[in-house]
Amino acid sequence: MGRRAEGPGPAWGSLLVLAAAILNSGFLLAHAQDIPVITKPSQAERGHNITLTPGGKYNFVLCYWYRERQAEANRILTYIPTVHEQQPGPSFTGRETGGPGCSLHIRDLRLNDTGDYIVTKVALGGSETGRVQIEVIVRRVVNPDENVQTSKGVVAGIAVGAAAGALLIGILF
């Protein structure tokens, strides 16, 4: 007699992704706005971590992070803040995590992480897009003991060279 079937309904995360996909396609959206992306720390160093945090609105439904260009093949992840869920994309390496404010945390930076990162925050009133370029550097740590040994070796070489030169001059004259 019109009894409803019991059981779990569709997952909220899936519904949010569907809603965001519709919104992101241009349906009911205003013009996308550019937003800044802050990197912390400001210098990306190999083996260290970095967090990319976009500015803009805080009332977003979800955000997409891309590597190099804004295309599905380059999507790192989709982050849904209301349920603190992230869905990995084709460019996900396992070292990226979505977080508060639609931030992207990358751990254990590698040289091939160098490049452009694009974020799109989707909200009911429109979408916002930000871009940032990071360059992963290798900082060589100099061991002070190596420099002392090298300096002693240089001094010894100069002393031996000077003594040999003096001996040669003494023999010739």
ZAMARGU-4260 file (C-alpha; in steps of 0.2 Angstrom, whole numbers, plus 5000, padded with zeros to 4 digits):
<rodrens>
0) 5000/5000/5000 | 5012/5014/4995 | 5025/5009/5007 | 5042/5017/5004 | 5057/5006/5002
5) 5069/5008/5017 | 5088/5009/5014 | 5101/5022/5011 | 5098/5036/4999 | 5111/5043/4987
10) 5127/5048/4995 | 5128/5067/4999 | 5145/5068/4991 | 5139/5062/4974 | 5125/5074/4975
15) 5136/5088/4978 | 5148/5083/4964 | 5133/5082/4952 | 5126/5099/4958 | 5143/5107/4956
20) 5146/5100/4939 | 5129/5107/4933 | 5134/5124/4941 | 5152/5123/4934 | 5145/5120/4917
25) 5138/5138/4916 | 5120/5135/4922 | 5115/5149/4933 | 5133/5155/4935 | 5139/5173/4934
30) 5156/5176/4926 | 5171/5167/4934 | 5182/5179/4944 | 5201/5177/4946 | 5207/5175/4964
35) 5225/5175/4972 | 5233/5159/4978 | 5245/5160/4992 | 5260/5147/4994 | 5266/5143/5012
40) 5281/5142/5013 | 5284/5154/4999 | 5299/5144/4993 | 5295/5126/4986 | 5310/5115/4991
45) 5313/5097/4986 | 5308/5085/5000 | 5298/5098/5010 | 5279/5101/5010 | 5269/5116/5003
50) 5251/5122/5005 | 5242/5132/4991 | 5228/5142/4998 | 5216/5152/4987 | 5208/5168/4992
55) 5190/5173/4987 | 5174/5167/4994 | 5172/5155/5008 | 5154/5149/5004 | 5160/5137/4990
60) 5151/5120/4987 | 5167/5112/4981 | 5184/5115/4972 | 5194/5107/4959 | 5213/5107/4958
65) 5223/5105/4942 | 5241/5103/4937 | 5247/5113/4922 | 5230/5116/4913 | 5212/5116/4918
70) 5207/5099/4910 | 5200/5083/4917 | 5216/5073/4913 | 5225/5086/4923 | 5213/5086/4938
75) 5223/5082/4954 | 5207/5081/4965 | 5190/5087/4969 | 5187/5093/4987 | 5170/5094/4995
80) 5172/5105/5011 | 5155/5101/5019 | 5159/5083/5021 | 5178/5085/5021 | 5179/5073/5007
85) 5191/5073/4992 | 5190/5063/4976 | 5206/5059/4967 | 5208/5064/4949 | 5219/5057/4935
90) 5234/5068/4941 | 5233/5063/4959 | 5250/5056/4965 | 5245/5051/4983 | 5254/5066/4990
95) 5241/5079/4989 | 5227/5083/5001 | 5212/5095/5000 | 5209/5105/5016 | 5201/5121/5024
100) 5198/5135/5013 | 5200/5124/4997 | 5219/5123/5001 | 5230/5110/4992 | 5243/5102/5003
105) 5258/5093/4994 | 5270/5083/5004 | 5287/5077/5000 | 5289/5089/4985 | 5299/5083/4970
110) 5307/5092/4955 | 5293/5086/4944 | 5280/5095/4955 | 5287/5112/4947 | 5273/5120/4937
115) 5257/5129/4936 | 5242/5124/4948 | 5225/5130/4945 | 5210/5130/4957 | 5192/5132/4953
120) 5180/5136/4968 | 5162/5133/4964 | 5149/5142/4973 | 5130/5146/4971 | 5134/5164/4965
125) 5147/5159/4953 | 5165/5151/4952 | 5182/5158/4955 | 5198/5153/4947 | 5216/5155/4954
130) 5233/5151/4947 | 5250/5149/4955 | 5266/5143/4948 | 5278/5134/4960 | 5296/5130/4956
135) 5304/5116/4967 | 5322/5120/4971 | 5336/5109/4978 | 5345/5117/4992 | 5362/5110/4995
140) 5366/5109/5013 | 5385/5113/5015 | 5394/5104/5029 | 5405/5116/5038 | 5418/5102/5041
145) 5419/5099/5023 | 5424/5117/5020 | 5437/5116/5034 | 5445/5101/5026 | 5445/5109/5009
150) 5452/5125/5016 | 5466/5115/5025 | 5470/5105/5008 | 5471/5122/4999 | 5483/5129/5011
155) 5493/5113/5011 | 5494/5114/4992 | 5499/5132/4992 | 5513/5129/5005 | 5520/5114/4995
160) 5519/5124/4979 | 5528/5138/4987 | 5542/5127/4994 | 5544/5118/4977 | 5545/5135/4968
165) 5558/5141/4981 | 5568/5125/4979 | 5567/5127/4960 | 5573/5145/4960 | 5587/5140/4972
170) 5593/5127/4960 | 5592/5138/4945 | 5601/5153/4952
</rodrens>
